[in-house]
Amino acid sequence: MVVISCPCALGLAPPLASLAGSGIGAQRGLLVLGGDVLETAHRLDMVVFDKTGTLTTGQPRVTHCQSYDPDLTPDDVIGLAASVEKGTRHPLSAAILTEAEHRQLTLTDVTDSATTPGLGVVAQLKKQTLHIGNEAWLAQAHIATDMTSDAVNTFIAQGQTPVYVAVDHRLVGIIAIADRPRDEAVTVIEQLKSQDLQVQLLSGDRPEVAHRLALELGIGVSKGGMTPADKVSAIEKLQRAGHCVGFIGDGINDAPALAQADIGLAMHSGTDIAMETADIVLMRDDLTDVLAALDLSRSTFNKIRQNLAWAFGYNLVCIPLAAGVLLPNFGIALSPGFAGGFMAFSSMGVVLNSLLLRWQLRERCE
């Protein structure tokens, strides 16, 4: 009995399947950053997306700039904003910097720059205090924005995001920025819903802009104006309701939500902190890899169950045989040599079954 028993097969069953799945994921461009990730991802029933850089291309562009100061031209407003934003990595910052480069503007070095995730940036330019960010950021600094309502409503109706520029607690301009959805976003959302997964959108952008994108992509629930803490609270609420939540994001603002979610998936084009916090990194920066990750997780978990079933079944049948259960009636007994061979075969069976995962998923992972 001691020779034929194979408890090692039980110990090998989950990690071998997970290792095989992680290797296949790496070939497919899915960097799995935890041994139990693929064992958990198959339980997801709620998938939550960030907006900018995740459902959209992450390459926004400036579409319009309006000055509210008679002494400042639109070029001046963009120059001020770009001078402050050049030390940040938000996609909207990149759009402003690209526009400043396109207009061949000269940027000025700023000091005491401080970023508040989900809101904006404040910095000192010579003796002036500059605030660049969303409406909530200016409201927090007690800067009036009432005069911009007509222009802002027009931008929002067109799916554009307004960025406010203030100097010494006085609004001087608005920069409108637009980002288009990823080409594969609609298909990914449809396939997730066809797999009975619920889909939501959480965005730091204005609620109206987030809702417009959600309608375009077929997402039923969208929430805008979310700070990083708001995203974490929203995910915690879903988890308390019994959901297993996957969150897909790409930026610094998404890192807390990626950590809170049961499974965090980060786009490779995102920030380092987002990728370090995530459980799975989509190295190809392709949303369809979300579907591939879920498929790989289900296949890996099925392989784990097969391995465990084999290991339990083997020990359940072979240990009584080695103990001589057939000897009294049938005269059948196993020699130590055969028992040792069966033990080795049991372990090899688990190894070979795990390696079959590569062959079974080859067509889907190409």
N, C-alpha and C positions, 0 to 999 in steps of 0.2 A: 504493500500500500504506500509506503514511504517513497519507493522508487517511482511508481507510476503517477502519483499525485503531482499536479502542476499548478500550484498557486501563482507561479510567476506569470502564467498566461492571463490571470485576472489582473495582475498589476500592469502587464504590458498592453492590455486591450485599449484603454482610453488614450494613453500618451502616444502610442504608435499611430493610431488613426489621426490624432491631432497633428502629429509631426508630418504625416503624409499630406494632410490637408493644408498645413502651413506652407509646405514645399510647393504644392500645386498653386496655391495662392500667390507665392512669390513669382512663379513663372508667368502668372496671369496679370501681374502688376498690383497684387494685393499684399501689402506688408502687414502681417498679423503680429501684433506686439504683445501677445500674451498666450500662454498655453491653454487657458480655458476659454478664450474668446470664441472660437468656433463651436464650442460646446454650449455657449450661451446664446449666440446670435440666432439660432434656429427658433428660439422662443419669442422673438420679436413679434408684436402685434400692432405696434404704433411706430411710424417713422416720421420724424420731425426734421424739417429742413430749415437752414438759414437761407437768406435771400442772396445778398450781394457776394459774388464769387463762388456761390454754390449752385443755386438754380439759375443764376445769370452768369455771363461769361467772365465777370470780374475784370473787364476791361472797359469801364465806363468812359464817357467822353463829355466834355463841356459843350452844351448846346446853346447856352445863352448866358449873358452877364448883364445885370442891370444895376446901375449906380443910383444911390439915393443921396449923394453928396455932390453939390454943384462944382466943387473943386476937384473931384476925382472922376476920371474917365473909367470905362469898363476895364481898360488895360491896367489902370492903377489898382482897381479892386482885385483883379486876378493876381497882380504882382504882390500885393500885400498877403493875400491868402497863400500863394505859393511859397513866400518867404517863411511863413509859419509852418506850412505843411511839409516842407522838404525833409524834416527829421522824423516823419511818421511813415507808416507802411499801410495805411488803410487804402482800399481801392479807390475811394473818392479822392483821397489825397493825390494818388497817382494821376487821376484824370486832370486835376488842377495843375499839377506840375507839367504834365504833357502839354496842356494848353498854353502855359506860360512859355514853354520852350518853343512851341509853334509860333507864338507871337513875338519871340525873340526878346523877352523881357529880362531885365537885370534884377536878380533877387538880392535881398539884403539879409545879412545875418541877424538872427534874433537871439535873445537871451531869456533865461528862466522859463523855457518852454515846458509845459506840463499838459499831459493828455489825460482826459477822463474818458475811459472806455464807454462807448455807446452815446457819448454826448458831443465832445469836441476838444479843442486845443486852446490854451491861453498862453500868450508869450509877450515879451517886452521887445519893442522895436524902438531903439533909442529911448525916448522918454514916453512913448505911447504904449498903451496896453491893448493888445489885439485879441479878440475872441473870434474863433472860427468854428462853426459847428451847426447843429440843428436848432430848431426853435426852442426846444426844452433847455438847451445849453444857454441860450441867450436869456430865457425867462429866469433861469437860476441865477444869472448875473444881473437881473433886474434891468434888462435892456429891452426897450419897447420895439415891437415888430408890427404894430397895427397897420402901418401904412403899406405893408407889403401884401395884404390879403388878396387883392385882385390878381397880382402877378403870380403869387404862390398857388392860388386855385387853378390858374391856367396851366402852370407847370405840372401840377399833380394830375389834372385831367388828361394830360399827355403822357403820364407815366414817368415823369421826371422828378428827380429829388432836389429840393432846394437846399443850398448850403449858405448860411448867413455869415456875413463879415461885419464885424463891429470894431470901431476904434474909440478908445477911451469911453466905453459904455454908451456908444452911439452907433446905431446901425448905419453903415455906409454902402452896403450892396448885397445883392443875392446872386449866387452862381447856380445855374440849373444844370444838373448832370443826369444823363440817361445811360442805362445799361440794358442790353437786350438779353432775353432768356437764352440758355444753351439750346442748341439744336435738338439734343436728345432728351430734354427735360420732359416734354409732353409724353413721349413714349415710356419713359421710366415711371412717371406718375401713374399712367394707365396700367402698366404691368404690376406695379405694387398693389394697386387697388384690386386687380384681377386675382391676386393671391390672398385676398381678404385681409390686407393690411390697411390700417387707417393712416392717413397722411395729413400732416399739419405744417403750417409755415409760421415761424417765429422770426421777426426781423426788427432790427434797430431803426429801419427806415420808417417814414410816416405811415400810419395805418392805411391811409387812402392808397398810397403807392403799393404797399404790400398786398392789399385787397385786390387791386387791379391785376397784379401779377398772378395771384392765386386764382382768380377767375379765368385768366388766360390759359393757365396750366391745368385747370380742373381740380384744384385743391379746395376742399370744402371749408376748412377752418384756417383762418389766418389772423395773426396778431402783429400789429406794428407798434413802433415806438418803444420797443423792448430794450431795456438795459441788460447787461450781462446777468445781473442779479434777478431780473424779471424772467429771463429765460430759464435760469435754474429753478425758480419757484414754479414756473409752468410745468417743467419736467417732473419736479417733485409731486405736483398735484396729480399728474397723469399716473405716476408710479403708485401713489396712495390709492388711486382708483382701481388699481390692479393691473395696469398695463405694463408690459415689458417694452421699454422705449429705446429706440435707436435714434441718435441725433447726428446729422451730417452738417458740418460747418468747415470754415477755412481760416477764420481770423482770430486775432487776440480776443475780441469780444466773445468768441464762441468757446474759448478754452474752458470756462467754468461749466458750461452746459455739456461739453464733451465729456468732462470728468463726471458729471452727475448722472448722465444717461447710462442705462445698462450696457449699451454698446455705443461707443463714439467712433464715427468715421470722419476722417479729415481729408480734404483735397490736398494733393501734393503741391499745388500752386499756392497754398496758404502759408501762414506764418509758422515759424519753427515751434512756437509754444503750442499751437493747435495740433501739430503733428506729434509732438512729444506727449500731449495729453490724451490723444486718441488711442483706441484699441486697434483700429485698422486704418491704414493710410492708403488712399487710392492713388497709386504712383503714376498712373496714366492720366490723371486729372480728367477722367471720363465718368459721368454720372451712371452710365450703364454698368459700371463696375460695382455699384451698390447691389444690383440684381445678381451679379456674379458672386459677390460676397455672401449673400443670403443663400444662394443655391449651393455654394461650397459648404456653408455651415450645415445645411440640412443633410447633404450627402455625407459629411464627416460624422455627424451625430448618428446617422443610420449605420455607418461602418462601426462606430463604437458599440452600438447595440448588438450588431452581428458578432463582433469579437467577444463581447461579454456572454452572449448566448452560447457561443462555441465553447468558451472556457468553462462556464458552469455546466453545460451539457457533458463535456468531456469528463470532468471530475465526477459528475453525478453517475455516469455510466461505468467509467473505468476503475474507479476506486473499489466499488463492490466486486467487480470482476477479479481484481488483484487480491481481494480479501477471500476469494474462493466461493462466491455465491453460487457458481455453476458446478463446483466440484462434486457435491453429494449426488446430484441427479444426472449430470451429464459427463462427469469426469474431466471437465475442462479446467485447467489452471494455467495461469500465465507465469512464464519463467522470468527471473529478474532481467534477463537480456531483452526480452520483448517489452517488458514494462518500461525499461529505460528508453527503448526506441519510441514507444508510444508517447512518453513524456516529452521527448525532443520534438516529435511530430506535432504535439499540441502547440508548443511555442512557435514552431515554424508556420503552423496554420494561421495563427494570429498575425504573424509578420507578413505572410503572403496575402492574406485578405486585406490588410491595410495597404499594401502596395497596389492591389487591384484598383484602389480608388483613383490612382493616376490614370489607369487605362479607361475606367468608366467615365471620367470627366474630361478626357482628352478632347473630344469633339466640342464640348461646351466651353472649354478654356482656350481654344485656339483663336 
